[in-house]
Amino acid sequence: MDWFFNLEKEEQEFLKRFILASGSLKQLAKEYEVSYPTVRIRVDKIIEKIKLSDNNKDTFEINIMQMVIDEKISLDSAKEIIRKHKESIDG
């Protein structure tokens, strides 16, 4: 269950509220006072983070890809960072 602890606190709280709402995205949209598609996007991002955590990649790569999911950096930048990191390890 490491994936849960890899999520940010607000994402953990979101999942708690999701469960308490019996998995109703409609109910969550009302609670957060946002549209259904906004809630759906948030759920999709959490799903991607969980899938990423389930892969057997190193922690550095997981952290970089989580930044892509959170739209903090672009996918192209992430790929370049990971490539350079691997080069520095391989020598």
C-alpha positions, 0 to 999 in steps of 0.5 A: 500500500505504498502507493497511498503514502506516495500521494499528496495529503490533499489527494489522500483526503480526496480519496477519503471523501470519495469513499465516504461518498460511496464512490459517487463522482457526482457527490464529490463534485457537489462537495468540492463545488466543481464540475463533474469533469473536474472531479473526473480529471482529478480521479484520472490523475490519481489513477495514473499515480497509483499505476506509476507506483505499481511499476518497478521503476526507481524512486527518482523516475517515479517522482519525476513522472508524478511531476508530469501528472501534476503538470509541474513539468512537461513530459519532454522535460521529464524524459530529458531529466530521466535520461541525464540521470541514467547517464550520470549513474551509468557513468 
